[in-house]
Amino acid sequence: MGPNHVNRRNLIKQAAAAGLIAIPAVGALTSCASGGGENDDKVEKGKKTKDNPLAVNKDAKLEVVIFNGGYGDQYALDNHKLYEKNFGKVDHSKTQKIRTKMQPRMVKGNPPDVINNSGAENMDIASLIAEDQVADLQPLLDAPSLYDPSKKVSETLLPGVMEKGRFGSDKVYQLNYSYTVYGVWYSQTNLDKLDLEYPKTWDEMLAACAKAKKEGVAGWTYAGKYPYYFAFSLYPFIAKIGGEDVLKDIDNLEPNAWKHDAVKKAFEAYHELYAKGYILKGTPGIDHIQSQTQWNKGKALFLPNGSWVENEAKKTTPKDFEMRVAPPSSLDKSDAMPFETIWAEASEPFMVPKQAKNVEGGMEWLRVMLGKQSTQNFSKQVSALTSVEGAADGLDLQPGLASAQKTLKAAGENVVGPRLRDWYLELDKDKIGGVIASMMSGDIEPAEAVKRCQKAADEVAKDDDIKKYKR
């Protein structure tokens, strides 16, 4: 959960502090700052053909590093087999420590060919792009799709997928493979036990939590160690109250964006969960796995999370749990957006480092993963949608994924997609997340939380070393 906004000079310092590389002389730092030059070990390109549109060297090895999180890595192993039918062997590794393991290799100029840059320890790709460390994925996007050969890869992707991979330019640097629905997750079975329906207004939410408390059940739990999870329901709640422009102003680091009345109302509503004792005891000290386990045990009714939770929590989920997801409850009738408003977006980011040995192979591996066989395998295996339009149609989906698909359809055009986490990772995860954690554990009041969020955003806005983005 450490700071993630780093430039190449800071990457070197951090890696050196960890004993992973030796610090070069001061004069050498400048030459490193541009990206370290071409990798001398780069493989030669292969012959471009109809079956090999990216000109992959068929004899060259490929190295892929997967984040071992909610989706595991079996889907990637299955994709390796498909890739290896036509191309070289894939060297596979998995880790939850993406930043710790990958940043030193990025600094040295010998990164793997594909990195699943995800999890609490993901690298700040915005900084890597600024330092010319990430390959432009346009060749992949222009290549024929393996899902629908009559279309380019770009033409098979859901709306917003390519935009999510752009960072202040027309180029696409990141391929977000999964399509995640964020919201408030619950068990239909556990609601039925209390004769409750999912609360569509905040008064109904408080009433549901009060009823649960009388039966010894908490209303909410969440990943207290990773409080940015709360944003998965809090951000769309803010948009619902004040309109999507409130989130746009927050993303754009506009002055006083966090002081908008919608933010104040949202913070006050969520703080009320703490004030009334509706948060599961011990929640501030637990991680995402522990919070999911307590939720699965019926200790709490509601959990802010993303649609990877069904796969990540499957070992502790009862067979009759009937997992569901819903938008955050509306505040009241004055809300600017309807109850169905949800945060959904392309997620689970993949990148091909520019200094990788086998850039063409890395893009081909992603092309294979966007094909019909791999997309359907992913949805069936990990209970998640992919960013390929219609890829899950006709599949027999698990309850949580079926609910996510239904919730997304019901939202229609009322889908929001905040970008703060992509553009300013440290601000979103550490600073804003830390403020929310303090508020939800009762250390500060909502008014103070608003002030601290605004202060943190203003500091980023004034920092000339941090590249700024607009939407």
SEVEX-261868 format. One line per 10 residues: number of its first residue (from 1); their letters; for each residue x, y, z of C-alpha. Coordinates in Angstrom, 3 decimals, padded with zeros to 6 digits. Layout:
# SEVEX-261868
NUM	a	X,Y,Z | ...
# end
This chain:
# SEVEX-261868
1	mgpnhvnrrn	000.000,000.000,000.000 | 003.042,002.303,-000.241 | 003.287,005.372,-002.467 | 002.897,004.571,-006.125 | 003.606,007.831,-007.937 | 007.231,007.459,-008.892 | 009.415,008.533,-011.760 | 012.354,006.548,-013.084 | 014.843,008.228,-010.756 | 012.669,007.261,-007.780
11	likqaaaagl	012.302,003.728,-009.145 | 016.076,003.412,-009.051 | 016.302,004.758,-005.526 | 013.561,002.455,-004.259 | 015.047,-000.605,-005.898 | 018.469,000.251,-004.543 | 017.088,000.747,-001.041 | 015.648,-002.737,-001.229 | 019.085,-004.074,-002.165 | 017.881,-005.118,-005.593
21	iaipavgalt	020.278,-003.041,-007.679 | 023.333,-000.908,-007.168 | 022.850,002.859,-007.420 | 024.592,004.191,-010.531 | 026.745,007.257,-010.381 | 024.852,010.550,-010.423 | 025.830,011.181,-014.017 | 024.317,007.874,-015.070 | 020.895,008.719,-013.668 | 020.240,011.203,-016.436
31	scasgggend	020.951,008.660,-019.136 | 018.616,006.199,-017.411 | 015.764,008.681,-017.237 | 014.812,008.332,-020.882 | 014.133,004.618,-020.586 | 017.536,002.987,-020.692 | 017.840,002.598,-024.468 | 016.987,-000.489,-026.502 | 017.200,-003.932,-024.948 | 020.173,-005.687,-026.581
41	dkvekgkktk	018.462,-009.038,-025.998 | 015.370,-008.184,-028.050 | 014.371,-011.036,-030.352 | 014.197,-010.551,-034.095 | 010.760,-010.115,-035.595 | 009.178,-012.974,-037.473 | 007.491,-012.907,-040.864 | 004.174,-011.083,-041.028 | 001.468,-013.321,-042.502 | -002.317,-013.681,-042.336
51	dnplavnkda	-001.933,-016.094,-039.420 | 000.842,-014.042,-037.846 | -000.309,-010.413,-038.260 | 001.966,-009.108,-035.520 | 005.108,-010.698,-037.007 | 005.929,-012.786,-033.948 | 009.164,-014.767,-033.959 | 007.728,-018.278,-033.681 | 010.850,-019.677,-032.035 | 011.187,-016.995,-029.369
61	klevvifngg	010.254,-017.573,-025.743 | 007.709,-015.383,-023.997 | 007.665,-014.358,-020.338 | 004.344,-013.554,-018.655 | 003.843,-012.384,-015.054 | 000.339,-012.672,-013.608 | -001.108,-011.039,-010.510 | -002.246,-013.888,-008.285 | -005.361,-012.245,-006.880 | -009.095,-012.645,-007.207
71	ygdqyaldnh	-008.867,-014.326,-010.598 | -005.948,-016.607,-009.795 | -003.739,-017.590,-012.746 | -005.273,-020.722,-014.268 | -006.952,-018.677,-017.023 | -003.498,-017.426,-018.029 | -002.026,-020.929,-017.987 | -004.842,-022.032,-020.281 | -004.073,-019.109,-022.592 | -000.404,-020.135,-022.688
81	klyeknfgkv	-001.407,-023.479,-024.219 | -003.304,-021.755,-027.008 | -000.413,-019.375,-027.680 | 002.143,-022.212,-027.721 | 000.255,-024.028,-030.497 | 001.657,-021.498,-032.970 | 004.484,-019.765,-031.118 | 007.277,-020.337,-028.631 | 007.185,-021.595,-025.054 | 005.772,-019.332,-022.347
91	dhsktqkirt	007.656,-018.842,-019.084 | 005.007,-018.201,-016.448 | 005.163,-016.743,-012.960 | 002.604,-015.352,-010.530 | 002.851,-012.979,-007.589 | 000.859,-010.597,-005.425 | 003.900,-008.313,-005.187 | 003.824,-006.807,-008.666 | 005.524,-003.540,-007.733 | 008.162,-005.168,-005.528
101	kmqprmvkgn	009.059,-007.760,-008.157 | 008.609,-005.786,-011.371 | 009.848,-002.239,-010.651 | 013.508,-003.282,-010.311 | 013.300,-005.114,-013.630 | 011.741,-002.093,-015.299 | 014.634,-000.011,-013.987 | 017.236,-002.474,-015.238 | 015.641,-002.617,-018.698 | 014.916,-006.375,-018.620
111	ppdvinnsga	011.176,-006.611,-017.904 | 008.987,-009.588,-018.826 | 006.974,-009.437,-022.041 | 003.547,-009.193,-020.418 | 002.711,-007.879,-016.941 | -000.704,-008.214,-015.303 | -000.252,-004.937,-013.413 | -002.943,-005.387,-010.777 | -003.561,-005.604,-007.045 | -002.746,-003.483,-004.019
121	enmdiaslia	000.911,-003.440,-005.128 | 000.434,-002.506,-008.761 | 002.905,-000.177,-010.442 | 001.893,003.365,-011.318 | 001.538,002.953,-015.066 | 000.977,006.675,-015.585 | 004.523,007.310,-014.360 | 005.907,004.437,-016.446 | 004.227,005.845,-019.570 | 005.670,009.276,-018.830
131	edqvadlqpl	009.127,007.650,-018.736 | 008.550,005.841,-022.079 | 008.541,002.409,-020.444 | 005.309,001.015,-021.934 | 004.624,-000.165,-025.481 | 001.880,001.394,-027.608 | -000.709,-001.367,-028.178 | -001.985,-000.024,-031.508 | -000.576,-002.987,-033.519 | -002.640,-005.324,-031.326
141	ldapslydps	-005.779,-003.199,-031.690 | -005.414,-003.099,-035.497 | -004.847,-006.856,-035.802 | -007.657,-009.242,-036.841 | -009.670,-010.480,-033.870 | -009.622,-014.152,-032.909 | -013.108,-013.667,-031.461 | -014.582,-012.382,-034.722 | -012.082,-012.583,-037.643 | -014.174,-010.123,-039.656
151	kkvsetllpg	-013.294,-007.373,-037.169 | -010.192,-005.737,-035.770 | -009.470,-006.400,-032.102 | -010.457,-002.794,-031.321 | -013.892,-003.354,-032.883 | -014.730,-006.215,-030.512 | -014.104,-004.301,-027.277 | -016.799,-002.850,-025.034 | -017.246,000.943,-024.946 | -014.683,002.665,-022.748
161	vmekgrfgsd	-012.087,-000.113,-022.837 | -009.659,001.709,-025.115 | -010.257,005.025,-023.368 | -009.292,003.374,-020.075 | -005.943,002.470,-021.626 | -005.160,006.022,-022.734 | -003.240,008.383,-020.499 | -003.397,011.867,-021.937 | -002.745,010.834,-025.536 | -004.336,009.007,-028.461
171	kvyqlnysyt	-002.210,005.938,-027.815 | -003.463,002.916,-025.881 | -000.879,001.595,-023.436 | -002.970,-000.644,-021.217 | -005.397,-003.465,-021.981 | -007.959,-003.940,-019.234 | -009.146,-007.496,-019.703 | -011.965,-007.940,-017.223 | -015.134,-005.863,-017.175 | -015.899,-005.231,-013.530
181	vygvwysqtn	-019.147,-004.248,-011.889 | -018.551,-002.493,-008.572 | -021.187,-002.024,-005.936 | -022.703,-003.369,-002.741 | -022.554,-007.156,-002.577 | -024.933,-009.241,-000.496 | -026.392,-012.707,000.001 | -030.014,-013.045,-001.078 | -030.280,-015.997,001.299 | -029.153,-013.932,004.272
191	ldkldleypk	-031.524,-011.083,003.389 | -034.371,-013.591,003.140 | -033.551,-014.902,006.627 | -034.236,-011.414,007.983 | -037.238,-010.882,005.696 | -035.445,-007.996,004.001 | -035.250,-006.701,000.457 | -032.175,-004.875,-000.814 | -032.589,-001.275,000.442 | -033.071,001.214,-002.397
201	twdemlaaca	-032.913,004.342,-000.209 | -030.568,005.309,002.614 | -033.395,005.303,005.151 | -034.165,001.736,004.089 | -030.454,000.877,004.385 | -030.314,002.172,007.968 | -033.508,000.321,008.808 | -032.122,-002.921,007.361 | -028.904,-002.519,009.365 | -030.907,-001.819,012.542
211	kakkegvagw	-032.950,-004.981,012.041 | -029.811,-007.030,011.401 | -028.133,-005.612,014.520 | -031.015,-006.840,016.687 | -030.324,-010.342,015.369 | -026.592,-010.081,016.118 | -025.588,-009.420,012.509 | -023.579,-006.372,011.395 | -024.839,-004.275,008.531 | -021.461,-003.803,006.804
221	tyagkypyyf	-017.902,-005.000,006.657 | -015.102,-003.993,004.280 | -011.364,-004.315,003.666 | -010.194,-002.026,006.462 | -006.511,-002.492,005.563 | -007.295,-001.457,001.978 | -009.932,001.260,002.510 | -010.009,002.231,-001.167 | -012.440,-000.704,-001.478 | -015.024,001.622,000.054
231	afslypfiak	-014.787,003.791,-003.068 | -016.445,000.982,-005.056 | -019.773,001.989,-003.519 | -018.946,005.498,-002.278 | -017.954,007.031,-005.646 | -021.141,005.989,-007.505 | -023.107,007.110,-004.431 | -021.553,010.583,-004.787 | -022.421,010.636,-008.501 | -025.947,009.484,-007.770
241	iggedvlkdi	-026.483,012.335,-005.307 | -024.892,015.191,-007.261 | -024.501,013.985,-010.840 | -021.578,012.541,-012.775 | -019.915,015.949,-013.136 | -018.995,015.809,-009.453 | -016.781,012.785,-010.144 | -015.362,014.464,-013.246 | -014.384,017.506,-011.177 | -012.713,015.223,-008.621
251	dnlepnawkh	-010.812,013.414,-011.384 | -009.785,016.724,-012.945 | -008.458,018.021,-009.597 | -010.772,021.028,-009.831 | -010.563,023.459,-006.904 | -013.061,022.598,-004.137 | -014.297,019.487,-005.963 | -014.265,017.481,-002.718 | -016.242,020.230,-001.004 | -019.247,019.651,-003.251
261	davkkafeay	-022.472,019.150,-001.314 | -022.850,015.650,-002.796 | -019.532,014.577,-001.233 | -020.542,015.980,002.151 | -023.879,014.176,002.047 | -022.279,010.889,000.980 | -019.636,011.072,003.714 | -022.257,011.900,006.340 | -024.428,008.972,005.240 | -021.597,006.429,005.362
271	helyakgyil	-020.262,007.790,008.646 | -023.711,007.125,010.082 | -023.062,003.409,009.578 | -020.170,003.743,012.020 | -022.001,006.074,014.403 | -024.950,003.709,014.764 | -022.734,000.659,015.274 | -023.593,-001.025,011.990 | -019.988,-001.880,011.024 | -018.689,-005.337,011.952
281	kgtpgidhiq	-016.407,-005.110,014.976 | -012.732,-005.323,013.993 | -013.331,-004.307,010.373 | -010.704,-001.498,010.325 | -007.969,-004.074,010.963 | -008.870,-006.759,008.410 | -007.951,-007.232,004.751 | -010.140,-008.023,001.753 | -009.969,-011.801,002.213 | -010.883,-011.606,005.899
291	sqtqwnkgka	-013.769,-009.233,005.230 | -015.107,-011.524,002.502 | -014.835,-014.526,004.807 | -016.762,-012.802,007.602 | -019.389,-011.775,005.054 | -019.644,-015.344,003.773 | -020.117,-016.539,007.335 | -023.137,-014.280,007.657 | -021.467,-011.929,010.142 | -022.372,-008.899,007.988
301	lflpngswve	-024.970,-008.251,005.284 | -023.229,-005.862,002.923 | -019.762,-005.646,001.371 | -018.386,-002.996,-001.046 | -016.441,-004.868,-003.713 | -015.964,-005.694,-007.394 | -017.246,-008.644,-009.401 | -014.024,-010.604,-008.896 | -015.286,-011.332,-005.368 | -017.315,-014.367,-006.437
311	neakkttpkd	-014.190,-016.177,-007.575 | -011.898,-014.817,-004.875 | -014.268,-015.822,-002.064 | -015.475,-019.127,-003.516 | -013.597,-021.300,-000.992 | -015.611,-019.860,001.896 | -018.915,-019.165,000.110 | -021.795,-021.465,001.179 | -023.527,-023.282,-001.669 | -026.857,-021.643,-000.866
321	femrvappss	-025.385,-018.137,-000.476 | -027.006,-016.729,-003.674 | -024.493,-013.913,-004.162 | -025.843,-010.663,-005.583 | -024.641,-007.130,-006.371 | -026.656,-003.921,-006.366 | -025.981,-000.226,-006.869 | -025.440,001.804,-003.698 | -028.742,002.841,-002.119 | -030.083,006.204,-003.226
331	ldksdampfe	-029.865,009.004,-000.661 | -033.340,010.420,-001.278 | -035.682,011.720,-003.978 | -033.456,014.729,-004.652 | -030.707,012.558,-006.181 | -029.478,013.672,-009.587 | -029.179,010.125,-010.959 | -031.484,007.089,-010.601 | -031.066,004.187,-008.197 | -029.739,001.954,-011.008
341	tiwaeasepf	-026.593,004.087,-011.382 | -023.529,001.847,-011.050 | -019.756,002.004,-011.399 | -018.659,-000.461,-014.058 | -015.522,-000.409,-016.178 | -012.784,-002.313,-017.870 | -010.341,-003.506,-015.217 | -007.573,-006.036,-014.540 | -004.838,-004.190,-016.477 | -002.212,-005.762,-018.713
351	mvpkqaknve	000.786,-004.022,-020.233 | 003.641,-004.878,-022.587 | 006.854,-003.149,-021.454 | 008.588,-001.261,-024.242 | 011.963,-002.753,-023.248 | 010.639,-006.331,-023.231 | 012.576,-008.871,-025.311 | 009.524,-010.106,-027.200 | 007.102,-007.193,-027.605 | 005.384,-008.752,-030.629
361	ggmewlrvml	004.860,-011.999,-028.717 | 003.426,-010.090,-025.776 | 000.831,-008.456,-028.000 | 000.005,-011.765,-029.682 | -000.515,-013.377,-026.259 | -003.054,-010.628,-025.505 | -004.707,-011.167,-028.906 | -005.133,-014.847,-028.085 | -006.563,-013.937,-024.685 | -009.146,-011.707,-026.408
371	gkqstqnfsk	-010.246,-014.622,-028.605 | -013.454,-016.596,-028.138 | -011.880,-019.623,-026.484 | -010.021,-017.655,-023.812 | -012.741,-015.084,-023.089 | -015.385,-017.750,-022.530 | -012.971,-019.843,-020.484 | -012.245,-016.805,-018.288 | -015.926,-016.093,-017.616 | -016.754,-019.710,-016.835
381	qvsaltsveg	-013.665,-020.261,-014.732 | -013.479,-017.102,-012.620 | -017.070,-015.857,-012.816 | -016.249,-012.511,-014.419 | -017.093,-010.678,-017.609 | -014.365,-009.796,-020.099 | -013.940,-006.584,-022.072 | -014.993,-008.321,-025.288 | -018.557,-007.415,-026.167 | -021.007,-010.316,-025.891
391	aadgldlqpg	-018.367,-012.883,-024.933 | -020.419,-014.208,-021.978 | -023.726,-014.383,-023.855 | -025.271,-017.821,-023.695 | -022.996,-019.077,-020.933 | -024.355,-020.656,-017.741 | -023.219,-018.015,-015.243 | -022.676,-018.240,-011.483 | -025.202,-016.289,-009.331 | -022.905,-013.332,-008.645
401	lasaqktlka	-021.875,-012.884,-012.273 | -025.454,-013.293,-013.481 | -026.445,-010.580,-011.004 | -023.616,-008.322,-012.182 | -024.703,-008.722,-015.792 | -028.325,-007.973,-014.842 | -027.321,-004.922,-012.782 | -025.178,-003.579,-015.621 | -028.037,-004.015,-018.096 | -030.474,-002.252,-015.756
411	agenvvgprl	-028.107,000.715,-015.438 | -028.255,001.396,-019.160 | -026.470,004.694,-019.745 | -026.238,005.410,-016.010 | -022.761,003.916,-015.703 | -020.013,006.009,-014.114 | -016.277,005.473,-014.434 | -014.072,007.566,-012.118 | -010.443,007.784,-013.236 | -008.718,009.004,-010.067
421	rdwyleldkd	-007.296,005.551,-009.332 | -005.751,005.254,-012.809 | -004.339,008.752,-013.014 | -003.246,009.442,-009.433 | -002.713,006.098,-007.761 | -001.102,007.306,-004.543 | -003.742,010.015,-004.076 | -006.613,007.552,-004.499 | -005.286,004.544,-002.609 | -003.190,006.049,000.150
431	kiggviasmm	-004.367,009.610,000.717 | -008.105,009.479,-000.013 | -008.266,005.853,001.110 | -006.563,006.785,004.370 | -009.011,009.611,005.015 | -011.988,007.322,004.392 | -010.451,004.753,006.734 | -010.130,007.368,009.476 | -013.708,008.504,008.988 | -015.180,005.011,008.952
441	sgdiepaeav	-013.297,004.025,012.117 | -014.568,007.127,013.918 | -011.242,008.941,014.192 | -012.499,011.990,012.272 | -015.874,013.492,011.409 | -017.173,013.833,007.812 | -016.441,017.576,007.698 | -012.783,016.921,008.548 | -012.661,014.111,006.002 | -013.830,016.499,003.295
451	krcqkaadev	-011.101,018.999,004.241 | -008.374,016.346,004.191 | -009.471,014.929,000.830 | -009.451,018.407,-000.678 | -006.047,019.169,000.814 | -004.576,015.958,-000.624 | -006.061,016.691,-004.067 | -004.776,020.275,-003.990 | -001.254,019.059,-003.214 | -001.296,016.838,-006.312
461	akdddikkyk	-002.763,019.646,-008.429 | 000.092,021.966,-007.408 | 002.852,019.381,-007.911 | 004.462,020.155,-011.270 | 006.298,016.811,-011.218 | 003.009,014.927,-011.533 | 001.454,014.791,-014.999 | -002.159,015.973,-015.063 | -005.101,014.458,-016.942 | -008.569,015.701,-017.889
471	r	-011.867,014.183,-018.882
# end
